[in-house]
Amino acid sequence: MPSIELFTRTIPREVYVTLLLRIPSVYFRSVFKVFASPRGEMKDPSEFLNLWKAFVDRSVGHWQTFTIVTVLVLQAIIALIQIPDVSEHPVTRTAALLSMVSALWSIVYTCLYIMRFGTMSLGNNAERWAKESRTSSKNIIWNAWVMLSMPAAWLAWSLIFFFVAIISYICTTGTSTETISKLPGSDRGAWGLRIPVITLFALGVIYFVLVIRTLNSFSDDDMYTFPRSWTRVEFEVDRTEKRPPPFSMPSDIPGPSGWLSDTEI
C-alpha cells in the first residue's frame, strides 16, 4: 500500500539522504555525465575515457583539498577545546568533540580514497566501476554514490558541529559573575558583544546559500535527462566494439523510488 511504503521506505530514505546532506546526488550526477550522452548525442570512445580520467583526477583533487581543510579544522578544534570555558560547558564541549571525531573519519576516508583511486583512471576500471554501480545502486543504505560521498559528508558534519560549538561558546561566554564584571555594564553588555558576532555569522550563512545557488545556475545539468531513480539505473560499457559506451535504462522504471526526486532533478 502507498501509505505503508511512505513510512517504511520513502520517509526513512529521505531522512537518510538528508543526513548525508544529499552529497551522493552530486557524485551520481558526475558519474552519470561520464557514461551518458547529453541530449542523445553520440559519445566517442576516446571521449568517454578522457571524461572518466578527468572525473577520477577531479575527485582525487577534491579529496586532497578535503585533507587540507580537515587538518585546519582539527587544529581549530584543538585550540577551541583548550579554552577553559569550552571544557566546562557540556554543549560546547560535546559539539567540539563531535566535530573532532567527524574530522578524523573524514581524513581517514580521504587518505584511503586518494591511495586507491589513483589507479582508477584506466579503461578497465571504468568498466568495472560501471558494473559495480549497476549492482550496488539498488542498495539505498550503501552503494557507490554513498561511498564516494563519505569524505565530503564527514567533513561537512565536522564543520557543522564546529559552527555549533562556536555559537555555543559565544552565547555562553560571560555568564559567570567573574566574566561579567570584565564586560561593559552587566549581562546586557555581554549580549551587546555577542549579537554582532552572531549577526556576522548569519551573514556568512546567507552569502553561502547565495553562492551555492549562483554556482548551480551555471551547471550543465539541463543538457542531461537524469532518471527519476538511481535504484534501477544501469551503466553499460562495451569496449570490445569500437562504438561509444551506451547508457541503458529499463523501460519499466516505476515512479520516483530513489533518492533523486523530480524536485531535485
The 8 nearest C-alpha neighbors of each residue, nearest first, counted from 0:
[[1, 3, 2, 4, 5, 6, 7, 8],
 [2, 0, 4, 3, 5, 6, 9, 7],
 [3, 1, 5, 4, 0, 6, 7, 9],
 [2, 4, 5, 0, 6, 1, 7, 8],
 [5, 3, 7, 1, 8, 2, 6, 0],
 [4, 6, 9, 2, 3, 8, 7, 10],
 [7, 5, 3, 10, 4, 8, 9, 2],
 [6, 8, 4, 5, 3, 9, 11, 10],
 [9, 7, 4, 11, 5, 6, 10, 12],
 [8, 10, 5, 12, 11, 13, 6, 4],
 [9, 11, 13, 12, 6, 8, 5, 14],
 [12, 10, 14, 13, 8, 9, 15, 7],
 [13, 11, 15, 9, 10, 14, 8, 16],
 [12, 14, 10, 16, 15, 11, 17, 9],
 [15, 13, 11, 17, 12, 16, 10, 18],
 [16, 14, 12, 18, 17, 13, 11, 19],
 [15, 17, 19, 13, 21, 18, 14, 12],
 [18, 16, 20, 14, 19, 15, 21, 13],
 [17, 19, 15, 20, 16, 14, 21, 13],
 [18, 20, 16, 17, 21, 152, 22, 15],
 [19, 21, 17, 18, 22, 16, 152, 23],
 [22, 20, 16, 19, 23, 17, 24, 25],
 [21, 23, 24, 25, 20, 148, 19, 152],
 [24, 22, 144, 26, 145, 148, 25, 21],
 [25, 23, 27, 22, 26, 21, 28, 259],
 [26, 24, 22, 28, 23, 27, 29, 21],
 [27, 25, 29, 23, 28, 24, 144, 30],
 [26, 28, 24, 30, 25, 29, 144, 31],
 [29, 27, 31, 25, 26, 30, 24, 32],
 [30, 28, 26, 32, 31, 27, 25, 33],
 [31, 29, 33, 27, 32, 28, 26, 34],
 [30, 32, 28, 33, 34, 29, 35, 27],
 [33, 31, 35, 29, 30, 34, 28, 36],
 [32, 34, 30, 31, 50, 35, 51, 47],
 [35, 33, 31, 32, 246, 30, 234, 36],
 [36, 34, 32, 246, 31, 33, 37, 245],
 [35, 37, 40, 39, 42, 41, 38, 34],
 [36, 38, 223, 222, 39, 40, 35, 224],
 [39, 37, 40, 223, 222, 36, 224, 35],
 [38, 40, 37, 36, 41, 35, 223, 42],
 [41, 39, 36, 38, 37, 42, 35, 43],
 [42, 40, 36, 39, 43, 243, 37, 245],
 [41, 43, 243, 36, 40, 44, 46, 47],
 [42, 44, 243, 46, 45, 47, 41, 242],
 [45, 43, 243, 47, 46, 242, 48, 42],
 [44, 46, 48, 47, 43, 49, 243, 42],
 [45, 47, 49, 43, 44, 48, 50, 42],
 [46, 48, 44, 50, 45, 49, 51, 43],
 [49, 47, 51, 45, 50, 46, 52, 122],
 [48, 50, 46, 52, 47, 51, 53, 45],
 [51, 49, 53, 47, 48, 52, 33, 46],
 [50, 52, 48, 54, 53, 49, 33, 47],
 [53, 51, 120, 49, 55, 54, 50, 48],
 [52, 54, 50, 56, 51, 55, 57, 49],
 [55, 53, 51, 57, 52, 56, 58, 50],
 [56, 54, 58, 52, 57, 53, 120, 59],
 [57, 55, 53, 59, 58, 54, 60, 52],
 [56, 58, 60, 54, 55, 59, 53, 61],
 [57, 59, 61, 55, 60, 56, 54, 62],
 [60, 58, 62, 56, 61, 57, 113, 55],
 [59, 61, 57, 63, 58, 62, 56, 64],
 [62, 60, 58, 64, 59, 63, 57, 65],
 [63, 61, 65, 59, 64, 60, 109, 58],
 [62, 64, 60, 66, 65, 61, 59, 67],
 [63, 65, 61, 67, 62, 66, 60, 68],
 [66, 64, 62, 68, 63, 67, 69, 61],
 [67, 65, 63, 69, 64, 68, 106, 70],
 [66, 68, 64, 70, 65, 69, 71, 63],
 [67, 69, 65, 71, 70, 66, 72, 64],
 [70, 68, 72, 66, 71, 67, 102, 65],
 [69, 71, 73, 67, 72, 68, 66, 74],
 [72, 70, 68, 74, 69, 73, 75, 67],
 [73, 71, 69, 75, 74, 70, 76, 68],
 [74, 72, 76, 70, 75, 71, 69, 77],
 [73, 75, 71, 77, 72, 76, 78, 70],
 [74, 76, 72, 78, 73, 77, 79, 71],
 [77, 75, 79, 73, 78, 74, 72, 80],
 [78, 76, 74, 80, 79, 75, 73, 81],
 [77, 79, 75, 76, 81, 80, 74, 82],
 [80, 78, 76, 77, 81, 82, 75, 85],
 [81, 79, 77, 82, 78, 85, 86, 76],
 [80, 82, 78, 79, 83, 77, 86, 85],
 [81, 83, 80, 85, 79, 84, 86, 78],
 [84, 82, 86, 85, 81, 87, 80, 88],
 [85, 83, 87, 86, 82, 88, 172, 168],
 [86, 84, 87, 83, 88, 82, 92, 91],
 [85, 87, 83, 92, 84, 88, 80, 82],
 [86, 88, 84, 85, 83, 89, 92, 91],
 [87, 89, 85, 91, 90, 86, 92, 84],
 [90, 88, 92, 91, 93, 87, 86, 85],
 [91, 89, 93, 92, 88, 94, 167, 164],
 [92, 90, 164, 94, 167, 93, 88, 89],
 [91, 93, 95, 89, 86, 90, 94, 85],
 [92, 94, 96, 90, 95, 91, 89, 97],
 [95, 93, 164, 97, 160, 91, 96, 92],
 [94, 96, 98, 92, 93, 97, 164, 161],
 [95, 97, 99, 93, 98, 94, 92, 100],
 [98, 96, 94, 100, 99, 95, 93, 101],
 [97, 99, 157, 160, 95, 101, 96, 161],
 [98, 100, 96, 102, 97, 101, 103, 73],
 [101, 99, 103, 97, 102, 98, 96, 104],
 [102, 100, 157, 98, 104, 153, 103, 99],
 [103, 101, 105, 99, 157, 100, 104, 154],
 [104, 102, 100, 106, 105, 101, 99, 107],
 [105, 103, 107, 101, 106, 102, 108, 100],
 [106, 104, 150, 102, 153, 108, 103, 107],
 [105, 107, 109, 103, 104, 108, 66, 110],
 [108, 106, 104, 105, 110, 109, 111, 103],
 [109, 107, 111, 105, 150, 106, 110, 112],
 [108, 110, 106, 112, 111, 150, 107, 62],
 [111, 109, 113, 107, 112, 108, 106, 114],
 [110, 112, 108, 114, 109, 113, 107, 115],
 [113, 111, 115, 109, 114, 110, 116, 108],
 [114, 112, 110, 116, 111, 115, 59, 109],
 [113, 115, 111, 112, 117, 116, 110, 118],
 [114, 116, 112, 117, 113, 111, 118, 119],
 [117, 115, 119, 118, 113, 112, 114, 55],
 [116, 118, 115, 119, 114, 113, 120, 59],
 [119, 117, 116, 120, 115, 121, 124, 114],
 [120, 118, 116, 124, 121, 117, 55, 125],
 [119, 121, 52, 118, 55, 122, 51, 124],
 [122, 120, 124, 119, 123, 125, 118, 52],
 [121, 123, 125, 124, 48, 120, 126, 119],
 [124, 122, 126, 125, 121, 127, 119, 128],
 [125, 123, 127, 126, 122, 121, 119, 128],
 [126, 124, 128, 122, 123, 127, 129, 121],
 [125, 127, 129, 123, 124, 128, 236, 130],
 [126, 128, 124, 130, 129, 125, 131, 123],
 [129, 127, 131, 125, 126, 130, 124, 132],
 [128, 130, 132, 126, 234, 127, 131, 125],
 [131, 129, 133, 127, 132, 128, 134, 126],
 [130, 132, 128, 134, 133, 129, 135, 127],
 [131, 133, 129, 135, 130, 136, 134, 143],
 [132, 134, 233, 130, 131, 136, 135, 234],
 [133, 135, 131, 132, 136, 130, 137, 233],
 [136, 134, 142, 132, 137, 138, 133, 131],
 [135, 137, 230, 142, 138, 132, 133, 134],
 [138, 136, 230, 135, 139, 231, 134, 142],
 [139, 137, 136, 140, 141, 135, 142, 230],
 [138, 140, 141, 137, 142, 136, 12, 230],
 [141, 139, 138, 142, 145, 15, 12, 16],
 [142, 140, 139, 138, 145, 146, 143, 135],
 [143, 141, 135, 136, 145, 144, 138, 146],
 [142, 144, 146, 145, 132, 147, 135, 136],
 [145, 143, 23, 147, 146, 142, 27, 26],
 [146, 144, 148, 23, 142, 147, 143, 141],
 [145, 147, 143, 144, 148, 149, 142, 141],
 [146, 148, 144, 145, 149, 143, 26, 23],
 [147, 149, 145, 23, 146, 151, 22, 152],
 [148, 150, 152, 146, 151, 147, 153, 145],
 [151, 149, 105, 109, 108, 153, 152, 148],
 [150, 152, 154, 148, 149, 153, 155, 105],
 [153, 151, 155, 149, 154, 150, 19, 148],
 [152, 154, 105, 156, 101, 155, 150, 151],
 [155, 153, 157, 151, 105, 152, 156, 102],
 [154, 156, 152, 158, 157, 153, 151, 159],
 [157, 155, 159, 153, 158, 154, 160, 152],
 [156, 158, 98, 154, 101, 160, 155, 102],
 [157, 159, 161, 155, 156, 160, 162, 154],
 [160, 158, 156, 162, 161, 157, 155, 163],
 [161, 159, 98, 163, 94, 157, 162, 158],
 [160, 162, 158, 164, 163, 159, 98, 95],
 [161, 163, 165, 159, 164, 160, 158, 166],
 [164, 162, 160, 166, 161, 165, 167, 159],
 [163, 165, 91, 161, 167, 94, 162, 95],
 [166, 164, 162, 168, 167, 163, 169, 161],
 [167, 165, 169, 163, 168, 164, 170, 162],
 [166, 168, 164, 170, 165, 169, 91, 163],
 [169, 167, 165, 171, 166, 170, 172, 164],
 [168, 170, 166, 167, 172, 171, 165, 193],
 [169, 171, 167, 168, 172, 166, 193, 190],
 [172, 170, 168, 169, 174, 167, 173, 88],
 [173, 171, 169, 174, 168, 170, 84, 178],
 [172, 174, 178, 179, 175, 189, 171, 186],
 [175, 173, 172, 171, 179, 176, 178, 186],
 [174, 176, 178, 177, 173, 179, 172, 180],
 [175, 177, 179, 178, 180, 174, 173, 181],
 [178, 176, 180, 175, 179, 181, 173, 174],
 [179, 177, 173, 180, 175, 181, 176, 174],
 [180, 178, 176, 182, 173, 181, 177, 185],
 [179, 181, 178, 177, 182, 176, 185, 183],
 [180, 182, 179, 178, 183, 177, 173, 184],
 [181, 183, 179, 180, 184, 189, 188, 185],
 [184, 182, 188, 185, 181, 189, 180, 179],
 [183, 185, 188, 182, 187, 186, 180, 189],
 [186, 184, 188, 187, 179, 183, 189, 182],
 [185, 187, 189, 188, 179, 190, 184, 174],
 [188, 186, 190, 185, 189, 191, 184, 183],
 [187, 189, 191, 184, 185, 186, 183, 190],
 [190, 188, 186, 191, 192, 187, 173, 182],
 [191, 189, 193, 192, 187, 188, 194, 186],
 [190, 192, 188, 189, 193, 194, 187, 195],
 [191, 193, 190, 189, 194, 195, 188, 196],
 [194, 192, 190, 196, 191, 195, 169, 197],
 [193, 195, 197, 196, 191, 192, 190, 198],
 [196, 194, 198, 197, 193, 199, 192, 191],
 [197, 195, 199, 193, 198, 194, 200, 192],
 [198, 196, 200, 194, 199, 195, 201, 193],
 [199, 197, 195, 201, 196, 200, 194, 202],
 [198, 200, 202, 196, 197, 201, 195, 203],
 [199, 201, 197, 203, 202, 198, 196, 204],
 [202, 200, 204, 198, 203, 199, 197, 205],
 [203, 201, 199, 205, 200, 204, 198, 206],
 [202, 204, 200, 206, 201, 205, 207, 199],
 [205, 203, 207, 201, 202, 206, 208, 200],
 [206, 204, 202, 208, 207, 203, 201, 209],
 [205, 207, 209, 203, 208, 204, 210, 202],
 [208, 206, 204, 210, 205, 209, 203, 211],
 [209, 207, 211, 205, 206, 210, 212, 204],
 [210, 208, 206, 212, 207, 211, 213, 205],
 [209, 211, 207, 213, 208, 212, 206, 214],
 [212, 210, 208, 214, 213, 209, 215, 207],
 [211, 213, 215, 209, 210, 214, 208, 216],
 [214, 212, 210, 216, 215, 211, 209, 217],
 [213, 215, 211, 216, 217, 212, 210, 218],
 [216, 214, 212, 218, 217, 213, 211, 210],
 [215, 217, 213, 214, 218, 212, 219, 211],
 [218, 216, 215, 214, 219, 213, 220, 212],
 [219, 217, 215, 220, 216, 214, 221, 222],
 [220, 218, 221, 222, 217, 223, 216, 215],
 [221, 219, 222, 223, 218, 224, 28, 225],
 [220, 222, 219, 223, 224, 218, 37, 264],
 [223, 221, 220, 37, 219, 38, 224, 36],
 [224, 222, 37, 221, 220, 38, 225, 36],
 [223, 225, 226, 222, 38, 221, 37, 220],
 [224, 226, 223, 227, 264, 28, 31, 220],
 [227, 225, 228, 224, 229, 232, 259, 248],
 [226, 228, 255, 259, 260, 261, 225, 229],
 [229, 227, 257, 226, 230, 259, 255, 256],
 [228, 230, 232, 231, 257, 136, 226, 227],
 [229, 231, 137, 136, 228, 257, 232, 138],
 [232, 230, 229, 233, 228, 137, 252, 136],
 [233, 231, 229, 248, 230, 133, 234, 228],
 [234, 232, 133, 248, 247, 235, 231, 246],
 [235, 233, 129, 246, 133, 247, 232, 236],
 [234, 236, 246, 245, 129, 233, 237, 244],
 [235, 237, 244, 126, 238, 245, 234, 129],
 [238, 236, 244, 239, 240, 235, 245, 126],
 [237, 239, 240, 236, 241, 244, 242, 44],
 [240, 238, 237, 241, 242, 236, 244, 243],
 [241, 239, 238, 242, 237, 243, 244, 44],
 [242, 240, 239, 238, 243, 44, 237, 244],
 [241, 243, 240, 44, 244, 43, 238, 237],
 [242, 244, 44, 43, 42, 245, 41, 241],
 [245, 243, 236, 237, 242, 44, 235, 246],
 [246, 244, 235, 243, 247, 236, 35, 34],
 [245, 247, 35, 234, 235, 34, 244, 248],
 [248, 246, 233, 245, 234, 249, 235, 232],
 [247, 249, 232, 233, 250, 246, 231, 234],
 [250, 248, 251, 252, 247, 231, 232, 233],
 [249, 251, 252, 248, 253, 247, 231, 232],
 [250, 252, 249, 253, 248, 231, 254, 232],
 [251, 253, 250, 249, 254, 231, 248, 228],
 [254, 252, 251, 255, 256, 228, 227, 250],
 [253, 255, 256, 252, 227, 228, 257, 260],
 [256, 254, 227, 228, 260, 257, 253, 261],
 [255, 257, 228, 254, 258, 253, 230, 227],
 [258, 256, 228, 230, 259, 229, 255, 260],
 [257, 259, 260, 228, 256, 229, 12, 13],
 [260, 258, 228, 257, 263, 227, 264, 261],
 [261, 259, 263, 262, 255, 227, 258, 264],
 [260, 262, 264, 263, 227, 259, 255, 226],
 [261, 263, 260, 264, 259, 227, 255, 258],
 [264, 262, 260, 261, 259, 258, 24, 227],
 [263, 261, 262, 260, 259, 225, 227, 220]]
